[in-house]
C-alpha cells in the first residue's frame, strides 16, 4: 500500500516520529528532502556548465586576439597597398570592419548551431525532455560574437593605419 500526505515542511519530522511510533513497519520518504537534494545537484551541474562556458568564451577571446595580433603585419601591408591604390582611411577601416564582422558572424553561426545541436541531444535525447529550438538566443549569440570579434580586432589593430606607405614598400 502506498499513501501520500502533503504538509508544511516544518511538521514533517514530528509526523514521521509519530508515524514510526504507531506503525514501526511503515517506510516514510520525505519527497521534499529528495527534491532539495536533486535541486542542489542540478545547481552544482549548472555552476559547472557556467564555468565551462565562461572558460570557453575567455579562451575564444584570447585566441581571437592572438590571431589578430599575429596577422598584424599582413594587415598593415594590405592597408598600405589599399592606400597606395587610392583608398581613403575611412574605406580601409570599413574594409577591415567588414572582414571581422564576417569572420565573427561565421564563428557565431557555427558556435550557435553546435550549441543548439548539443542542447537538442542533451535535453531531447539524454534527459528525455521536450526540446524546443529558440531563434532569439541563436541570433543574439551570432550578433554578440560578431560585435566581440569586431571589438577585439579593433583593439588589436590599433595603429595599423598610422604607418607610412614608404616604410613598408621599402621592405620588399
Secondary structure, DSSP 4 states (H G I P E B T S, - for coil): --------GGGHHHHHHHHHHH-TT-----HHHHHHHHHHHHHHHHHHHHHHHHHHHHHHHHHHHHHHHHTHHHHHHHHHHHHHTT--HHHHHHHHHHHHHHHHHHHHHHHHHHHHHHHIIIIIIIS-------HHHHHHHHHHHHHHHHHHHHHHTTTGGGS-HHHHHTT-
